[in-house]
Amino acid sequence: MPPPPQLKHAFVQLAYTCTGCQKTSVTYWVEVDAEQGWLWKVGQAPPWDIGIVREVELALGADAELLKKAKVCLSQSYGLGACAYLRRVFENQIDALLRGIREMRAAAGATASQLRRLDDAIASRTFDEKTKAAYREAPKSLVVDGTNPFRVLHDELSRGLHGRDEDACTATAQKIITSLEYVVVQLRQQRAAREGFVASMRSLTKDPRRVMESTKRRAGRRTDP
């Protein structure tokens, strides 16, 4: 069979199917210029998903838009741009994340010195000091198989924005997004669970007679004409 003809300039369609499930497939369209020695992706179906989990979107507020922009950059393999957006998200959210860590550490019986270190980090104007405090003081419940997500966020962002090329930054940004979404969701869920538990305990420790009387009064109001 003769070799395929050399393409000087063309748009090529590439279709891939998952070797695991044999069902999921994705198609790419690539522009190729053989004479100048470059190619780039110009389309994809189904399109790159820039959606954000509802819980993450609620936790990030306005910064959810920055996370979406980072995902758009990733869809075009602009890793450096994605890392820049993700650093902005982390910078904007670091104080809230530190406050979440402080609440969890306080509830777990942290010492006064440990809580003071977190207070100092929240008050600090140095982003690097804040991120270091976050991974040093991160509760064990957030560490998975020895991997501290705050350590990943701190290290990968620093490396991604200093000296890495687009391909390396693309891989870095994917790690950062996974770690950031995990941290945001876990802190939010654990805080909600703790608040729910405290509210439940408070209701159970009330005088049963008062609870019963209050219930009867509410029932009486509902039946009044």
C-alpha positions as CSV (number, residue, x, y, z in Angstrom):
1,M,0.0,0.0,0.0
2,P,1.5,3.4,-1.0
3,P,2.1,5.9,1.8
4,P,-0.7,8.5,2.3
5,P,-0.1,11.8,0.4
6,Q,1.7,14.6,2.2
7,L,-0.7,17.4,3.3
8,K,0.6,20.9,2.8
9,H,-2.5,22.4,4.5
10,A,-5.7,20.7,5.5
11,F,-8.4,20.3,8.1
12,V,-8.3,16.7,9.5
13,Q,-11.0,14.9,11.4
14,L,-9.9,12.5,14.1
15,A,-12.3,10.2,15.9
16,Y,-11.5,8.3,19.1
17,T,-13.4,5.7,21.1
18,C,-12.8,4.8,24.8
19,T,-11.0,1.5,24.9
20,G,-12.5,0.7,28.3
21,C,-16.3,1.0,27.7
22,Q,-16.1,1.0,23.8
23,K,-19.1,3.4,23.9
24,T,-17.8,6.9,24.8
25,S,-16.4,8.6,21.7
26,V,-15.1,12.1,20.9
27,T,-14.2,13.7,17.5
28,Y,-11.6,16.4,17.0
29,W,-11.0,18.7,14.0
30,V,-7.4,19.7,13.5
31,E,-5.9,22.3,11.2
32,V,-2.5,21.1,9.8
33,D,0.2,23.0,7.9
34,A,2.9,20.6,7.0
35,E,5.1,23.2,5.2
36,Q,5.3,25.4,8.3
37,G,5.3,22.5,10.7
38,W,2.4,23.2,13.0
39,L,-1.1,21.9,13.8
40,W,-3.8,23.0,16.2
41,K,-7.2,21.9,17.3
42,V,-10.1,23.9,15.9
43,G,-13.1,21.9,17.1
44,Q,-14.4,19.1,19.3
45,A,-17.6,17.1,19.6
46,P,-19.1,16.7,22.1
47,P,-17.7,20.1,23.3
48,W,-15.4,20.5,26.3
49,D,-17.5,20.6,29.5
50,I,-16.9,23.9,31.4
51,G,-19.8,23.1,33.8
52,I,-19.2,23.4,37.6
53,V,-20.8,21.3,40.3
54,R,-23.6,23.3,41.9
55,E,-22.0,23.1,45.4
56,V,-18.7,24.4,44.0
57,E,-20.5,27.3,42.3
58,L,-22.3,28.2,45.5
59,A,-19.1,28.2,47.5
60,L,-17.1,30.2,45.0
61,G,-19.7,32.9,44.3
62,A,-18.5,35.4,41.7
63,D,-15.2,33.5,41.4
64,A,-17.1,30.6,39.7
65,E,-16.8,32.6,36.5
66,L,-13.1,32.7,36.8
67,L,-13.1,28.9,37.2
68,K,-15.2,28.6,34.0
69,K,-12.7,30.8,32.2
70,A,-9.9,28.5,33.4
71,K,-11.8,25.6,31.9
72,V,-12.2,27.4,28.6
73,C,-8.5,28.0,28.5
74,L,-7.9,24.2,29.1
75,S,-10.3,23.4,26.2
76,Q,-7.9,25.2,23.9
77,S,-4.7,23.9,25.7
78,Y,-3.8,27.3,27.0
79,G,-2.4,25.9,30.2
80,L,-0.6,29.1,31.3
81,G,-3.8,31.1,31.0
82,A,-5.7,28.5,32.9
83,C,-3.2,28.6,35.7
84,A,-3.4,32.4,35.9
85,Y,-7.2,32.3,36.3
86,L,-6.9,29.5,38.9
87,R,-4.4,31.5,40.9
88,R,-6.8,34.4,41.0
89,V,-9.5,32.1,42.3
90,F,-7.2,30.7,45.0
91,E,-6.1,34.2,46.0
92,N,-9.7,35.4,46.3
93,Q,-10.8,32.3,48.2
94,I,-7.8,31.7,50.5
95,D,-9.1,33.6,53.5
96,A,-12.5,31.9,53.4
97,L,-10.7,28.5,53.1
98,L,-8.5,29.4,56.1
99,R,-11.5,30.4,58.1
100,G,-13.1,27.0,57.2
101,I,-10.0,25.2,58.3
102,R,-9.9,27.2,61.6
103,E,-13.5,26.3,62.4
104,M,-12.8,22.6,61.8
105,R,-9.6,22.7,63.9
106,A,-11.4,24.5,66.7
107,A,-14.2,22.0,66.7
108,A,-11.6,19.2,66.8
109,G,-10.0,20.7,69.9
110,A,-7.0,22.4,68.4
111,T,-4.7,24.2,70.8
112,A,-4.6,28.0,71.2
113,S,-1.3,28.2,69.5
114,Q,-2.6,26.3,66.5
115,L,-5.6,28.6,66.2
116,R,-3.4,31.6,66.6
117,R,-1.2,30.5,63.7
118,L,-4.3,30.4,61.5
119,D,-5.5,33.8,62.7
120,D,-2.1,35.2,61.9
121,A,-2.3,33.7,58.4
122,I,-5.7,35.1,57.8
123,A,-4.5,38.6,58.9
124,S,-1.3,38.3,56.7
125,R,-1.0,40.1,53.4
126,T,1.3,37.5,52.0
127,F,-0.4,35.0,49.7
128,D,2.5,32.5,50.1
129,E,2.2,32.5,53.9
130,K,-1.5,32.0,53.7
131,T,-1.1,28.9,51.4
132,K,1.6,27.5,53.6
133,A,-0.6,27.8,56.7
134,A,-3.5,26.2,54.8
135,Y,-1.6,23.0,54.0
136,R,0.3,22.9,57.3
137,E,-2.9,23.2,59.3
138,A,-5.2,21.3,57.0
139,P,-7.4,18.8,59.0
140,K,-6.6,15.1,58.5
141,S,-10.1,14.6,57.1
142,L,-9.0,16.6,54.0
143,V,-5.9,14.5,53.4
144,V,-6.5,11.6,51.0
145,D,-3.9,8.7,50.9
146,G,-1.2,11.0,52.2
147,T,-2.0,13.7,49.6
148,N,-2.7,17.1,51.1
149,P,-4.8,19.1,48.5
150,F,-3.7,22.4,49.9
151,R,-0.1,21.3,49.3
152,V,-1.0,20.5,45.7
153,L,-2.6,23.9,45.2
154,H,0.4,25.7,46.6
155,D,3.1,23.8,44.9
156,E,1.5,23.4,41.5
157,L,0.4,27.0,41.1
158,S,3.9,28.2,42.0
159,R,5.5,25.8,39.5
160,G,2.8,26.4,36.8
161,L,3.3,30.1,36.6
162,H,7.1,30.1,36.7
163,G,8.9,28.5,33.9
164,R,6.6,25.7,32.6
165,D,5.4,25.5,29.0
166,E,1.8,25.3,27.8
167,D,1.6,21.5,27.8
168,A,3.0,21.2,31.4
169,C,0.7,24.0,32.6
170,T,-2.3,22.3,31.0
171,A,-1.5,19.2,33.1
172,T,-0.9,21.4,36.2
173,A,-4.2,23.2,35.8
174,Q,-6.1,19.9,35.7
175,K,-4.6,18.9,39.0
176,I,-5.4,22.3,40.5
177,I,-9.0,22.2,39.4
178,T,-9.5,18.7,40.9
179,S,-7.8,19.8,44.2
180,L,-9.7,23.1,44.4
181,E,-13.1,21.6,43.8
182,Y,-12.4,18.8,46.3
183,V,-11.4,21.3,49.0
184,V,-14.3,23.6,48.5
185,V,-16.9,20.8,48.5
186,Q,-15.4,19.0,51.5
187,L,-15.1,22.2,53.7
188,R,-18.7,23.1,52.8
189,Q,-20.1,19.6,53.5
190,Q,-18.2,19.2,56.7
191,R,-19.3,22.6,58.0
192,A,-22.9,21.9,57.1
193,A,-22.7,18.5,58.8
194,R,-21.2,20.0,61.9
195,E,-23.8,22.8,62.1
196,G,-26.6,20.3,61.6
197,F,-25.3,18.1,64.3
198,V,-25.0,21.0,66.8
199,A,-28.5,22.1,66.0
200,S,-29.8,18.6,66.5
201,M,-28.0,18.2,69.9
202,R,-29.4,21.5,71.1
203,S,-33.0,20.5,70.2
204,L,-32.5,17.1,72.0
205,T,-31.2,18.7,75.2
206,K,-34.3,21.0,75.6
207,D,-36.8,20.2,78.3
208,P,-39.1,17.6,76.8
209,R,-42.1,19.2,78.5
210,R,-41.4,22.6,76.9
211,V,-40.9,20.9,73.5
212,M,-44.3,19.2,73.9
213,E,-46.0,22.4,75.0
214,S,-44.5,24.3,72.1
215,T,-45.6,21.6,69.7
216,K,-49.2,21.7,71.1
217,R,-49.3,25.6,70.8
218,R,-48.2,25.4,67.2
219,A,-50.8,22.7,66.5
220,G,-53.5,24.8,68.1
221,R,-52.6,27.8,66.0
222,R,-52.9,25.7,62.8
223,T,-56.4,24.6,63.8
224,D,-57.7,28.0,64.8
225,P,-60.3,29.4,62.3
